[in-house]
Structures are given as structure tokens and as C-alpha cells.
């Protein structure tokens, strides 16, 4: 299925350049969060409500990546893109920075974090760059987000982390790629990389099990959790025209490729940016280098739809409305109906580029 810009542009609303947003008497509840960059190179963390109207917009010291939201505390947290040096914590009531977490010695943040089930702990993906090991930083929200512990992430190149559906495990995408802040974009171990999907027991902080794929060049970077398993998005390191699936599924006992995307992988330039899973097991993948949003059935591995969308990055699933929400590097936020897999609305934000992750608050 291919949808042209002309076929859905009539349902979109354009939003002009956005001011810095603080408190408001009629403040709406934040539903979606993301980082963004404007055309002047300024970086932002932003929130949107259920009408896709901004709830906050605050400047960041450098490019952000993941942004999460705590309804319990009414706080938004932005994680710096690797090799990151900050986590910003913002009060949702007045859009003021209340904590600025800096990277510990010999550590860099890797763009992602998550609260545990009762939000007594903030868990952050970190890189021990001298030892080439991934770490999970454990921070105490009740004590000024002070770092209180550190867990072994079970691999190298730790990137996206999420709670398992039963909230008993931290699911960790260990991409396998070693990097160092002195050469931040250089991949230092491609010939010897060992990516894996790790499950860490939240009760102990110990790695309970790990899963690997037969091809070590398939870097496990992005994940989405569901009651029946974990959807995986890959970044293959060959950058050739070979056909290798960029999508995988872990049913909690095995990890295997979803073969429905194998034939289109060269068109996607071997990169999946973000993952979300619907309540009935339909997986949404964004592929910005191929200008595609893919929808794959987790059970059968069948590619259900491939929608054309320029530079798609973030994707989330709104269970209440049964819609996927997709953001783009051109400033668009689009609503995709899960039944028809068609764009049913959205907004275009002038002058900004959304980053690769849009999260549901």
C-alpha cells in the first residue's frame, strides 16, 4: 500500500513556529513526547496532547533522543543522544527544569531511559566506554535523581530499554557496537560485534537471559514490548544490497527474524529507527532512510502494509484510539488507523525536525 502526500494532506493542520511554552491555566495532559531540532539548529524537548497541540517546549543543551513522561510525578525527562552528557527533568506544571543529571565519570548516556513499574527507580542506558560494556544506571527519583546503583546490561552498545509487558523485566537492546566519546560516530568493533536482546530481573538487577540472532552484523537497536513477546528493529552493518530482514520477534523463549521484510530491506538501507506494537500484535516499524512505515504481523511475520512517508522516525501506539502515531524529520505527526492502515489525520509543525522516537506518556 502506498499513500501519496496529496491523498492525505487535506486532513492535516499546519502549526506555525512554536514559542517556548510554560504554564497555562488551561494546560492539557501530555499524551506524546519527543525531542526535536529546529531549522536554526536549536534542540528541544516537546510534549503534545491528544489533539496534537503542544503542552510544553523547552530548549536542550544538545541533541536529545528519547523523551519519557511520568504522569505520577507530572515530569518529562529528555535523554541526550549518544554519547550523551545529560538527562533533563522538567516539571509539567510550569515547564521548568527541576533536575539536570550529568553523566557519571567514564560513562555516557545512550539516549534512552524508563521508570520501573511503581516509578521508584529511573533506569538509564549507559556506556562504560573504557571497558566497552553496556550499563544500566539506576537513579532515585525521590532523592533528586541521585545515582544509587549500576547494573550490567549484558552486552555492548546498549541502546533502547523498555519494561516487559508483565513489568518484571527490563528488556535491553544491546546493539553490539562499541563506540568512544573521542570518536563518537566511529564503530570500533564491527568485525567482532555481538549484539543481543537481554532480560534483566528488576527484583535483582541481574541478567536472567539473553537472545541472539545468527547474523552478528544485525545490530539490535530498537524494541517494542507486547504481552506475547518483544518486537525488534535492526540496523545491519554491511550497508550493501544484500537481502537480510531488519525485523525480528522474541516470543520470550526464542528470537527469530520476521521474514516479511527481507525483500524490502535493501530499499530501507538496512536501518529501522523505531518500533511500536498494537494491542493485537501488529508491529509498526519506521525506516527513515527508505521513507517507509512497515506493518508486520508478529505471529505470521507477514508484511501487511508498507506506507510511503518522508523521513519517518518516531512511532507509538495509542490503544485507546487504536491508532499508530508517526513523527517525521519534516515536522509531521500522522495518525494511522490500525484497521485500515491509512492516515486519518495529523499535524505539520513548521520549522522543526522530530527526532527518531515519539513516546506515549
Secondary structure, 3 states (H helix, E strand, C coil): CCCCHHHHHHHEEEECCCCCECCCCCCCCCCEEEEEEECCCCEEEEEECCCCCEEEEEEECCCEEEEEEECCCCEEEEEECCCECEEEEEECCCCEEEEEEECCCCEEEEEEEEECCCCCCEEEEEEECCCCEEEEEEEEHHHCCEEEEEEECCCCCEEEEEECCCCCEEEEEECCCCCECCECCCCCCHHHCCCEEEEEECCCCCEEEEECCCCCCEEEEEEEEECCEEEEEEEECCCCCCCCCCEEEECCCCEEECHHHCCCHHHHCCECCEEEECCCCEEEEEEHHHCEEEEEECCCCCEEEEEECCCEEEEEEECCCCEEEEEECCCEEEEEECCCCCEEEEEEECCEEEEEEEEEC
